[in-house]
Amino acid sequence: MRNIFNVSIFFLLILFTSDCAAQSYGWFTQTSGTTNNLNGVWFANTSTGYTVGNAGTILKTVNGGTNWTAQSSGTPNHLFGVYFLNTNTGWAAGDVGIVLKTTNGGTNWVIQVSNTIYQLHHISFINSSTGYICGWYGTIIKTTNGGSGWVVLASGTTNNLHAVTFPNSSTGYAVGWYGAIVKTVNSGNNWYTVTSGTTNSFESVSFTDMYTGFALGEGGRVQKTTNGGANWVTQTSGTGNWLNSISSPDPVATIIAGENGTIRKTSNGGLNWLSQTSNTSNWLKSVTFTDTLNGWAVGSNGTIRHTTTGGWLLPSTPSLSAPGNNSTCISLTATLDWGDVFPPVCNYRIQISFASNFNTTVKDTSALMVSQYQIPSGLLSYYTKYYWRVAATNQVGTGSWSSTRNFTTTYAIPSAPDLSSPPNNSVGQTLTPLFDWDSASSALTYRLRVSLDSVFTSSLIDTSGLTVTQFQMPAGILQNNNKYYWAVNGINTCVTGELSEVWNFSTLITGIGKNETGIPKEFRLYMNYPNPFNPVTVIKYDLPEDAYVFLKIYNLLGEEVAVPVNEFKKAGSYNETIDASNLPSGVYFYKLSAGRYTDSKKMVLLK
C-alpha cells in the first residue's frame, strides 16, 4: 500500500545515512556492574563515556560500553548530571549541591564549591570555562572559570528545574516542574519566564539551533518551539509515559527516553514520533547520542542500553497484499502491492520470476520508495505463471524476504471472428442453416447469437461455450419469410473478445404472408416463439380455407391493446411478427378469429 509519510521519512533518512549497511542493530544490553539507579550519561566520542547514579556511582567505558569500570567519586550522594568537554575534563552534580570535576578522565574527582545545598540535576557547558547547572527550587549556578567558582543566579522561579541548555553563549533555557520554562539572552545575568501552555512538569530540554527546540516530561508531553521559545506547540509523542531525557545528535534526528523503557524517535522534526524497542521495562533516566547511529540510554537498577544503528531494528518482513496468491487473469501491467514497513525504510526490493526459487528473474529491482510496483509494459507474457516476493531495507540492513506469491497473467483479447455462412444479405436460406465462422486468435470458446433485430434485443439463439466454429440451427426456431441477424464472439477464461460483424440472411419467401406451400387440413393457432420475448415474437397459424382474419392482443384486464391482423386471407400457413416495443412487461393473450374458428393463447413480454 502507498504511504506518503513513509516517503517523507525515506528522504529525511538520506540526510543522515549514506547507505543501509548491515551491522549490529536495535538497542542491546550492556553490563553496568551495578544495581544502583543510573541518572545521567555522557559520551565524549563513540568510545569514551561516563554514567552517574545513586550513592555516588560513576562508571566509565573506553570501548563504547562493552566494559564499564567503577570510579571513586568520593561522595555517597546521589549524582544526577554529568557533562564532559572531552575524554578527560568533565563534571558531575547531584544531591545537596554536590559538584565534582575531573581533568584526568575520572581517575580523580575533586569537589567544587557550588554555593548551594539544593539538589542539582543537569549540567551544560559552553566552553572549558563557562558552564551552568540547574536544580531544585529554581536553582541555577554558573561558572566562568571551569568550576573554580560557582555563582548562584536569580532564575525568577522557585519551581524545581531539571534541565538547562545553551544554544549559544548568550541564549539559554531551563525547564522544570509545573510547566516552568525560563530563558536568558544575556548569558544568565537575567532570566524571564516563558509561557509553556501547560502545568505538566518538564524533565529535559534540547535545542538544535537558535530557534528550534523541544521540551518534554510528564505524561508523554513533548512541546516544540521554532521561534526561540516565544511559542511552544504540543506534539503527539505517541506515549503517555513520563519522558525523562532527550538527545538531538543533528537537526533531523531527535530521540526521547523515559518510563518503562520508552524510547521514541523522530526524523521529521517531531511531526511523527516512532517507537523503538529498548528491551527493558526499567525507567530510562538519560539518553545521549554521539552521532545519528551511536547512542546510550541509562536508568533504574543499573540499566544501560546501547545502539549502533540509531535505535532501529532490521525492517520487518513485508506482508503481500495484492494480487492474491494463485490469482488468475492478471493484467500484464498489474500493480503489485504490499503493506508499509515501519520503522523507517530506505527502500524495498522486489523480484518477479518464472520459478518459485527465483534462481532466475524477469525483474529484480530495488530502491523502491513506496510499497507498490506497477509492472512495466512488455515485461510479462500472456497466460504465464509468475512468482514474486519483496524485502525491505533500512539504515540497519535488509530484512527477510516476504512469503512467495504467484499469479497467472491474462489471455490476450480474442480477435473478432470472420463470418463465413450463411452469407451476408443472402436470401432463400433454409430454416436449419449451418452457421460457420473462422477461428479467432486467443479464443477458447465462442458465443453465437441469432435475432430478429440487428442489436440482439431478443435473441432466438444465444449460446456460448461452443468449442467448434460451427453451429447447426435446430428445426422449429426459424420461420420462412423472415430476416435474421447473427454475430459471434470469441471467449477465453479471462476476457470476451470483440463482436464480429453483424450479418443477416432471409429465409425462403413463400408468398405474401405465407411461408409454407400446401393447404393446411385444419385450423390451428400455434404458441408464439420465443416466449417469453422482448420485444419481438412470431405467431404462427394455419387456415384450411379462405377467411377474414382477426388477430388481437389483450392484457390481463381483457383490454384490447393491439390488432396485428385485420384482413381477408387465403387458405395457408402464416407467420406474423409482433413488435411489442410500445407495451409494458407483463402477461398477454392473443386471440385468432377466422370465420367460424377461434382460439387464444397466452404469451409473456419481459423487458
C-alpha positions as CSV (number, residue, x, y, z in Angstrom):
1,M,0.0,0.0,0.0
2,R,1.2,3.6,-0.6
3,N,2.2,5.7,2.4
4,I,3.1,9.4,1.9
5,F,4.5,9.7,5.4
6,N,6.8,6.7,4.8
7,V,8.2,8.5,1.7
8,S,9.0,11.6,3.7
9,I,10.9,9.6,6.2
10,F,13.0,8.0,3.5
11,F,14.2,11.4,2.2
12,L,14.9,12.6,5.7
13,L,16.9,9.5,6.5
14,I,19.1,10.1,3.4
15,L,20.2,13.3,5.1
16,F,22.0,11.4,7.8
17,T,22.8,8.0,6.4
18,S,24.5,7.2,3.2
19,D,23.8,3.5,2.9
20,C,22.0,0.7,4.6
21,A,24.9,-1.4,5.6
22,A,24.2,-4.4,7.8
23,Q,25.6,-4.2,11.4
24,S,24.5,-4.8,15.0
25,Y,21.1,-3.4,15.3
26,G,18.5,-2.1,17.8
27,W,19.0,-1.4,21.5
28,F,21.0,-4.1,23.3
29,T,22.1,-4.6,26.9
30,Q,25.4,-3.5,28.3
31,T,26.5,-4.8,31.7
32,S,27.0,-1.9,34.1
33,G,28.2,-4.0,37.1
34,T,25.8,-2.1,39.4
35,T,22.2,-2.3,40.5
36,N,22.1,1.4,41.6
37,N,19.9,3.7,39.6
38,L,21.8,5.4,36.8
39,N,20.6,9.0,36.3
40,G,22.9,10.6,33.7
41,V,25.1,9.6,30.8
42,W,27.6,11.4,28.6
43,F,29.9,10.3,25.8
44,A,32.8,12.4,24.6
45,N,33.1,10.1,21.5
46,T,31.9,6.7,20.4
47,S,34.5,5.0,22.7
48,T,34.7,7.1,25.9
49,G,31.7,7.7,28.1
50,Y,30.6,8.2,31.6
51,T,27.4,7.5,33.6
52,V,26.5,8.6,37.1
53,G,23.9,7.5,39.6
54,N,22.7,6.9,43.1
55,A,25.1,6.6,46.0
56,G,27.8,8.4,44.2
57,T,28.1,5.9,41.4
58,I,30.4,6.9,38.5
59,L,31.1,4.4,35.7
60,K,33.5,4.8,32.8
61,T,34.0,3.0,29.5
62,V,36.7,3.3,26.9
63,N,35.3,0.8,24.5
64,G,31.9,2.1,23.7
65,G,30.3,0.4,26.8
66,T,31.4,-3.1,26.2
67,N,33.1,-2.8,29.6
68,W,32.2,-0.3,32.4
69,T,34.6,0.4,35.2
70,A,33.6,1.9,38.5
71,Q,35.3,5.1,39.6
72,S,35.7,6.6,43.1
73,S,33.5,9.7,43.3
74,G,34.4,10.4,46.9
75,T,30.7,11.0,47.8
76,P,27.8,8.9,48.9
77,N,25.4,11.4,47.5
78,H,23.1,10.6,44.5
79,L,24.5,12.0,41.3
80,F,22.1,13.2,38.5
81,G,24.0,15.2,36.0
82,V,27.3,14.5,34.0
83,Y,29.0,16.5,31.3
84,F,32.4,16.2,29.6
85,L,34.2,18.6,27.3
86,N,36.5,15.9,26.1
87,T,37.7,12.5,27.2
88,N,39.5,13.9,30.3
89,T,37.6,17.0,31.5
90,G,34.2,16.7,32.9
91,W,31.8,17.4,35.8
92,A,29.2,15.6,37.8
93,A,26.5,17.0,40.1
94,G,23.8,15.8,42.5
95,D,22.3,15.9,45.9
96,V,22.9,18.7,48.5
97,G,24.6,20.9,45.8
98,I,27.5,18.4,45.2
99,V,29.6,19.3,42.1
100,L,32.6,17.1,41.1
101,K,35.2,17.8,38.5
102,T,37.9,15.6,36.8
103,T,40.7,16.6,34.5
104,N,42.2,13.2,34.1
105,G,39.3,11.1,32.8
106,G,37.9,10.3,36.2
107,T,40.9,8.9,37.8
108,N,40.4,11.7,40.4
109,W,37.2,13.6,41.1
110,V,37.5,16.9,43.0
111,I,34.6,18.5,44.9
112,Q,33.9,22.1,43.9
113,V,32.1,24.7,45.9
114,S,28.7,25.2,44.4
115,N,27.4,27.7,46.9
116,T,24.1,25.8,47.1
117,I,22.7,23.0,49.2
118,Y,19.9,22.1,46.8
119,Q,19.8,19.0,44.6
120,L,21.5,19.7,41.3
121,H,20.2,17.9,38.2
122,H,21.7,18.9,34.8
123,I,24.9,20.4,33.5
124,S,25.6,22.4,30.4
125,F,29.0,23.9,29.4
126,I,29.5,26.3,26.5
127,N,33.3,26.0,26.6
128,S,36.0,25.0,29.0
129,S,35.4,28.0,31.2
130,T,31.7,28.7,31.2
131,G,29.0,26.3,32.4
132,Y,25.6,26.1,34.0
133,I,24.0,23.7,36.4
134,C,20.3,23.7,37.4
135,G,18.4,22.1,40.3
136,W,15.7,22.3,42.8
137,Y,13.8,25.4,44.0
138,G,14.7,27.3,40.8
139,T,18.5,26.9,41.4
140,I,20.8,27.9,38.5
141,I,24.5,28.2,39.2
142,K,27.2,29.5,36.7
143,T,30.9,29.3,36.4
144,T,33.2,31.3,34.2
145,N,36.5,29.6,35.3
146,G,35.9,25.9,34.8
147,G,34.2,25.5,38.2
148,S,36.8,27.0,40.4
149,G,34.0,29.3,41.4
150,W,30.2,28.9,41.1
151,V,27.7,31.8,41.3
152,V,24.0,31.4,42.1
153,L,21.8,33.1,39.6
154,A,18.4,34.6,40.0
155,S,16.2,32.3,37.8
156,G,12.9,34.0,38.5
157,T,11.2,30.8,39.5
158,T,11.1,28.6,42.6
159,N,10.0,25.5,40.7
160,N,12.4,22.6,40.6
161,L,14.5,22.9,37.4
162,H,15.6,19.6,35.8
163,A,17.4,20.6,32.6
164,V,19.4,23.6,31.2
165,T,20.8,24.2,27.7
166,F,22.5,27.0,25.9
167,P,22.2,27.1,22.0
168,N,24.9,29.8,22.1
169,S,26.9,31.8,24.6
170,S,24.2,34.3,25.3
171,T,20.9,32.4,25.0
172,G,19.9,29.7,27.4
173,Y,16.8,27.8,28.6
174,A,15.9,25.9,31.8
175,V,12.8,23.8,32.3
176,G,11.2,22.1,35.3
177,W,8.1,21.4,37.3
178,Y,4.6,22.6,36.6
179,G,5.5,23.6,33.0
180,A,8.2,26.0,34.1
181,I,10.4,27.4,31.3
182,V,12.8,30.3,31.9
183,K,15.0,32.0,29.3
184,T,18.1,34.3,29.3
185,V,19.5,36.3,26.4
186,N,22.5,37.7,28.3
187,S,24.4,34.7,29.5
188,G,22.3,34.1,32.6
189,N,22.5,37.6,34.1
190,N,18.8,37.9,33.8
191,W,16.1,35.2,33.4
192,Y,12.5,35.6,32.5
193,T,9.5,33.3,32.4
194,V,8.4,31.9,29.1
195,T,4.8,30.7,28.7
196,S,4.8,27.0,28.0
197,G,1.0,26.5,27.9
198,T,1.0,23.6,30.3
199,T,1.3,22.8,34.0
200,N,2.8,19.4,33.3
201,S,6.3,19.1,34.6
202,F,9.3,19.2,32.2
203,E,12.3,16.9,32.6
204,S,14.5,17.8,29.7
205,V,15.1,20.4,27.0
206,S,17.2,20.4,23.8
207,F,17.8,23.0,21.1
208,T,19.0,22.1,17.6
209,D,19.7,25.7,16.7
210,M,18.9,29.2,18.0
211,Y,15.2,28.9,17.3
212,T,14.3,25.3,17.3
213,G,13.9,23.3,20.5
214,F,12.0,20.5,22.3
215,A,10.9,20.3,25.9
216,L,9.4,17.1,27.3
217,G,8.3,15.4,30.5
218,E,5.1,14.3,32.4
219,G,2.5,12.2,30.7
220,G,4.4,11.8,27.5
221,R,4.3,15.6,26.8
222,V,6.5,16.9,24.0
223,Q,6.4,20.6,23.1
224,K,8.3,22.3,20.3
225,T,9.3,25.9,19.5
226,T,10.5,27.2,16.2
227,N,10.8,30.9,17.3
228,G,13.2,30.8,20.2
229,G,10.6,29.9,22.8
230,A,8.1,32.6,22.1
231,N,5.6,29.9,21.3
232,W,5.5,26.2,22.3
233,V,3.4,23.8,20.3
234,T,2.3,20.5,21.7
235,Q,3.3,17.4,19.6
236,T,1.8,13.9,19.7
237,S,4.6,11.8,21.2
238,G,2.6,8.6,20.8
239,T,3.0,7.7,24.5
240,G,1.5,8.6,27.9
241,N,4.6,7.5,29.7
242,W,6.7,10.0,31.7
243,L,9.6,11.2,29.5
244,N,12.9,12.0,31.2
245,S,15.6,12.8,28.6
246,I,16.2,14.0,25.1
247,S,19.1,13.9,22.7
248,S,19.4,15.7,19.3
249,P,22.5,14.5,17.5
250,D,21.7,16.6,14.5
251,P,18.8,18.8,13.2
252,V,17.0,15.8,11.8
253,A,17.2,13.1,14.4
254,T,15.8,13.5,17.9
255,I,15.5,10.7,20.5
256,I,13.5,10.7,23.7
257,A,13.5,8.2,26.6
258,G,11.6,7.6,29.8
259,E,9.2,5.5,31.8
260,N,9.1,1.7,31.5
261,G,11.9,1.6,28.8
262,T,10.1,4.1,26.5
263,I,12.3,5.2,23.6
264,R,10.8,7.1,20.7
265,K,12.5,8.9,17.8
266,T,11.6,11.5,15.1
267,S,13.3,12.0,11.8
268,N,11.0,14.8,10.6
269,G,11.2,17.5,13.3
270,G,8.6,15.8,15.6
271,L,5.7,15.5,13.2
272,N,5.9,11.8,13.9
273,W,7.5,10.0,16.8
274,L,8.1,6.3,16.1
275,S,8.5,3.7,18.9
276,Q,11.8,1.9,19.3
277,T,12.4,-1.4,21.2
278,S,14.6,-0.8,24.2
279,N,14.3,-4.4,25.5
280,T,13.7,-3.2,29.1
281,S,10.8,-2.2,31.2
282,N,13.0,-0.2,33.6
283,W,12.8,3.6,33.7
284,L,15.3,5.2,31.4
285,K,16.6,8.4,33.1
286,S,19.1,9.7,30.5
287,V,19.9,9.3,26.8
288,T,22.8,10.6,24.7
289,F,24.0,10.2,21.1
290,T,27.4,11.0,19.7
291,D,26.1,10.9,16.2
292,T,23.0,9.6,14.4
293,L,23.9,6.0,14.9
294,N,25.6,5.6,18.2
295,G,23.7,6.1,21.4
296,W,23.3,5.1,25.0
297,A,20.4,5.1,27.5
298,V,20.7,4.5,31.2
299,G,18.2,4.1,34.0
300,S,17.0,2.3,37.1
301,N,18.7,-0.8,38.6
302,G,21.9,-0.2,36.7
303,T,20.2,-0.4,33.2
304,I,22.4,0.5,30.2
305,R,21.2,0.1,26.7
306,H,23.3,0.8,23.6
307,T,22.6,1.2,19.8
308,T,24.9,1.5,16.8
309,T,22.0,1.9,14.4
310,G,20.2,4.9,15.6
311,G,18.0,2.6,17.6
312,W,16.4,0.9,14.6
313,L,16.0,-2.8,14.2
314,L,16.2,-4.6,10.9
315,P,12.9,-3.9,9.0
316,S,10.2,-6.4,9.5
317,T,9.1,-8.8,6.7
318,P,6.7,-7.2,4.2
319,S,3.2,-8.5,4.1
320,L,2.0,-9.0,0.5
321,S,-1.5,-7.6,-0.3
322,A,-2.4,-7.9,-4.0
323,P,-2.8,-9.7,-6.2
324,G,-4.0,-12.6,-4.1
325,N,-2.0,-15.8,-4.2
326,N,-2.8,-18.1,-7.1
327,S,-4.7,-15.3,-8.8
328,T,-5.5,-15.7,-12.5
329,C,-6.3,-13.4,-15.4
330,I,-3.9,-10.8,-14.0
331,S,-3.1,-7.8,-16.3
332,L,0.3,-7.7,-17.9
333,T,0.8,-4.3,-16.2
334,A,-0.7,-5.1,-12.9
335,T,0.3,-3.3,-9.7
336,L,1.9,-5.5,-7.0
337,D,1.1,-4.2,-3.6
338,W,2.3,-4.9,0.0
339,G,2.0,-3.4,3.4
340,D,4.2,-0.5,4.6
341,V,7.1,-1.5,6.8
342,F,7.9,0.5,10.0
343,P,10.2,1.8,11.4
344,P,11.6,3.9,8.6
345,V,12.7,2.1,5.5
346,C,15.3,3.2,3.0
347,N,13.7,1.2,0.2
348,Y,12.1,-2.0,-1.0
349,R,13.3,-4.7,-3.3
350,I,11.0,-6.8,-5.5
351,Q,11.7,-9.9,-7.5
352,I,9.5,-11.5,-10.2
353,S,10.4,-14.9,-11.6
354,F,9.2,-17.9,-13.6
355,A,10.5,-20.1,-10.8
356,S,9.5,-20.3,-7.2
357,N,13.1,-20.5,-6.1
358,F,13.9,-17.3,-8.0
359,N,17.1,-18.8,-9.5
360,T,16.4,-16.6,-12.5
361,T,14.3,-13.5,-12.5
362,V,12.4,-11.5,-15.1
363,K,12.6,-8.5,-12.8
364,D,14.8,-7.7,-9.8
365,T,14.6,-4.1,-8.8
366,S,15.4,-2.2,-5.6
367,A,15.4,1.3,-4.3
368,L,11.6,1.4,-4.5
369,M,10.4,4.2,-2.2
370,V,6.8,3.2,-2.0
371,S,5.1,-0.1,-1.1
372,Q,3.8,-1.0,-4.6
373,Y,5.2,-1.6,-8.0
374,Q,3.5,-1.3,-11.3
375,I,4.8,-3.9,-13.8
376,P,6.1,-2.1,-16.9
377,S,4.6,-2.9,-20.3
378,G,6.5,-5.5,-22.3
379,L,7.9,-7.4,-19.3
380,L,5.3,-10.2,-18.8
381,S,3.8,-12.6,-21.3
382,Y,0.2,-13.7,-21.8
383,Y,-1.1,-16.7,-19.8
384,T,2.0,-17.3,-17.9
385,K,2.6,-18.1,-14.2
386,Y,4.9,-15.8,-12.3
387,Y,6.2,-15.8,-8.7
388,W,7.0,-12.6,-6.7
389,R,8.4,-11.5,-3.3
390,V,9.5,-8.4,-1.5
391,A,12.2,-7.5,1.0
392,A,12.6,-4.2,2.9
393,T,15.9,-2.4,3.6
394,N,16.6,0.4,6.1
395,Q,19.7,2.0,7.5
396,V,20.4,-1.1,9.5
397,G,20.3,-3.6,6.7
398,T,18.0,-5.8,4.7
399,G,15.2,-7.8,6.3
400,S,13.8,-11.2,5.4
401,W,12.1,-11.9,2.1
402,S,8.3,-11.9,2.3
403,S,6.3,-15.1,1.6
404,T,6.2,-16.0,-2.1
405,R,3.0,-15.5,-4.1
406,N,2.2,-16.5,-7.6
407,F,-0.2,-15.2,-10.3
408,T,-1.1,-16.2,-13.8
409,T,-1.4,-13.5,-16.4
410,T,-4.5,-12.9,-18.6
411,Y,-5.1,-14.3,-22.1
412,A,-4.9,-11.9,-25.0
413,I,-8.2,-10.5,-26.0
414,P,-9.7,-12.7,-28.7
415,S,-9.9,-11.1,-32.1
416,A,-13.3,-10.7,-33.9
417,P,-14.2,-13.8,-35.8
418,D,-14.7,-13.6,-39.6
419,L,-18.1,-15.0,-40.6
420,S,-18.5,-17.4,-43.5
421,S,-22.1,-18.6,-43.8
422,P,-24.9,-18.0,-44.2
423,P,-23.5,-15.3,-46.4
424,N,-24.3,-11.7,-45.5
425,N,-27.5,-10.4,-47.1
426,S,-28.3,-13.8,-48.6
427,V,-31.9,-14.8,-49.2
428,G,-33.8,-18.1,-49.6
429,Q,-32.0,-19.7,-46.6
430,T,-33.4,-22.9,-45.2
431,L,-34.9,-23.0,-41.7
432,T,-32.0,-25.0,-40.4
433,P,-28.9,-23.3,-41.8
434,L,-25.3,-24.2,-40.8
435,F,-23.6,-21.2,-39.2
436,D,-19.9,-21.2,-39.9
437,W,-17.1,-18.8,-39.0
438,D,-13.3,-18.7,-38.9
439,S,-11.4,-19.3,-35.7
440,A,-10.3,-16.3,-33.7
441,S,-6.9,-15.9,-32.1
442,S,-6.8,-16.5,-28.3
443,A,-10.4,-17.7,-28.3
444,L,-11.1,-21.0,-26.4
445,T,-14.9,-21.0,-27.0
446,Y,-17.4,-19.0,-29.0
447,R,-20.8,-17.3,-28.4
448,L,-23.4,-17.3,-31.2
449,R,-26.4,-15.0,-31.3
450,V,-29.3,-15.0,-33.8
451,S,-32.1,-12.5,-33.6
452,L,-34.9,-10.8,-35.5
453,D,-33.1,-7.4,-34.9
454,S,-29.6,-6.2,-35.5
455,V,-28.9,-5.2,-31.9
456,F,-30.0,-8.5,-30.5
457,T,-32.7,-7.1,-28.3
458,S,-34.3,-10.5,-28.1
459,S,-32.2,-13.4,-29.4
460,L,-33.7,-16.6,-30.8
461,I,-30.4,-18.3,-30.3
462,D,-27.9,-17.2,-27.7
463,T,-25.5,-20.0,-27.0
464,S,-21.9,-19.9,-25.6
465,G,-19.3,-22.5,-24.8
466,L,-19.1,-23.6,-28.4
467,T,-15.7,-25.3,-28.9
468,V,-16.0,-25.5,-32.7
469,T,-16.6,-22.8,-35.3
470,Q,-19.9,-24.2,-36.5
471,F,-23.5,-24.4,-35.2
472,Q,-26.4,-26.3,-36.8
473,M,-29.6,-24.4,-36.3
474,P,-32.2,-26.8,-34.9
475,A,-35.7,-27.1,-36.5
476,G,-38.7,-25.2,-35.3
477,I,-36.9,-21.9,-34.5
478,L,-36.7,-20.0,-37.8
479,Q,-39.7,-19.3,-40.0
480,N,-39.9,-18.6,-43.7
481,N,-40.4,-15.0,-44.9
482,N,-38.2,-13.6,-42.1
483,K,-34.9,-11.7,-42.0
484,Y,-32.5,-12.8,-39.3
485,Y,-29.3,-11.3,-37.9
486,W,-26.3,-13.1,-36.4
487,A,-22.9,-12.5,-34.9
488,V,-20.2,-14.3,-33.0
489,N,-17.8,-13.5,-30.1
490,G,-14.5,-15.3,-29.2
491,I,-14.1,-16.0,-25.4
492,N,-11.4,-17.3,-23.2
493,T,-11.3,-17.8,-19.4
494,C,-10.2,-14.2,-18.8
495,V,-11.8,-12.0,-21.4
496,T,-14.5,-11.8,-24.0
497,G,-13.4,-10.7,-27.4
498,E,-14.8,-8.2,-29.8
499,L,-18.1,-9.0,-31.6
500,S,-17.8,-10.0,-35.2
501,E,-19.6,-8.1,-37.9
502,V,-23.3,-8.4,-37.8
503,W,-24.5,-10.4,-40.8
504,N,-28.1,-11.0,-41.9
505,F,-30.0,-13.5,-44.1
506,S,-33.5,-14.1,-45.1
507,T,-35.4,-17.4,-45.2
508,L,-37.4,-18.8,-48.1
509,I,-40.2,-16.5,-49.4
510,T,-43.4,-18.5,-49.9
511,G,-45.7,-15.6,-50.8
512,I,-47.0,-12.5,-49.1
513,G,-47.8,-13.5,-45.5
514,K,-47.4,-17.2,-46.4
515,N,-44.3,-19.2,-45.6
516,E,-45.3,-22.8,-46.4
517,T,-46.7,-24.5,-49.5
518,G,-49.9,-26.6,-49.5
519,I,-53.2,-26.0,-47.8
520,P,-53.5,-27.0,-44.1
521,K,-56.1,-29.6,-43.3
522,E,-57.4,-27.9,-40.2
523,F,-57.5,-24.6,-38.4
524,R,-54.6,-24.2,-35.9
525,L,-53.1,-21.4,-33.7
526,Y,-49.5,-22.1,-32.5
527,M,-47.7,-20.9,-29.5
528,N,-45.6,-17.8,-30.2
529,Y,-41.8,-18.1,-30.4
530,P,-39.9,-17.1,-28.5
531,N,-42.0,-17.0,-25.3
532,P,-41.2,-15.1,-23.1
533,F,-40.0,-12.5,-25.6
534,N,-38.5,-9.0,-25.7
535,P,-39.9,-7.2,-27.7
536,V,-40.4,-9.2,-30.9
537,T,-42.1,-12.6,-31.2
538,V,-43.7,-14.6,-34.1
539,I,-47.2,-16.0,-34.0
540,K,-48.0,-18.8,-36.5
541,Y,-51.4,-20.0,-37.6
542,D,-53.0,-22.3,-40.2
543,L,-56.1,-21.6,-42.3
544,P,-57.7,-24.6,-44.0
545,E,-59.9,-22.2,-46.0
546,D,-60.1,-18.6,-47.1
547,A,-61.4,-16.4,-44.3
548,Y,-61.4,-12.9,-42.9
549,V,-58.9,-13.0,-40.1
550,F,-58.7,-11.0,-36.8
551,L,-55.5,-11.4,-34.6
552,K,-56.0,-9.4,-31.5
553,I,-53.9,-8.9,-28.3
554,Y,-55.3,-8.4,-24.8
555,N,-53.9,-7.5,-21.5
556,L,-54.8,-9.3,-18.2
557,L,-57.7,-6.9,-17.7
558,G,-59.2,-8.1,-21.0
559,E,-58.5,-4.8,-22.7
560,E,-57.6,-4.9,-26.3
561,V,-54.1,-3.4,-26.8
562,A,-53.2,-4.3,-30.4
563,V,-54.7,-5.7,-33.6
564,P,-51.8,-7.0,-35.7
565,V,-54.1,-8.7,-38.3
566,N,-57.5,-7.4,-39.6
567,E,-57.8,-8.6,-43.2
568,F,-59.0,-11.3,-45.6
569,K,-56.5,-14.1,-46.2
570,K,-56.3,-17.1,-48.5
571,A,-56.1,-20.6,-47.1
572,G,-52.5,-21.4,-46.0
573,S,-50.0,-21.1,-43.1
574,Y,-48.9,-17.7,-41.9
575,N,-46.2,-16.2,-39.5
576,E,-47.0,-12.8,-38.1
577,T,-44.1,-10.9,-36.5
578,I,-45.3,-9.0,-33.4
579,D,-43.4,-6.0,-32.2
580,A,-44.4,-5.1,-28.6
581,S,-41.9,-2.3,-28.1
582,N,-44.7,0.1,-27.1
583,L,-46.2,-2.3,-24.5
584,P,-45.0,-2.8,-20.9
585,S,-43.7,-6.1,-19.5
586,G,-46.5,-8.5,-18.5
587,V,-48.7,-11.4,-19.4
588,Y,-50.8,-11.0,-22.6
589,F,-53.4,-13.1,-24.5
590,Y,-53.6,-13.3,-28.3
591,K,-56.8,-14.4,-30.0
592,L,-57.3,-15.5,-33.6
593,S,-60.7,-15.4,-35.2
594,A,-61.2,-16.8,-38.8
595,G,-64.7,-17.4,-39.9
596,R,-66.3,-19.9,-37.5
597,Y,-63.0,-20.8,-36.0
598,T,-61.5,-19.0,-32.9
599,D,-58.6,-19.8,-30.5
600,S,-56.4,-17.9,-28.0
601,K,-53.1,-18.4,-26.1
602,K,-51.0,-16.7,-23.5
603,M,-47.6,-15.0,-24.0
604,V,-45.2,-13.2,-21.7
605,L,-43.4,-10.0,-22.5
606,L,-40.2,-9.5,-20.5
607,K,-38.3,-6.3,-20.8
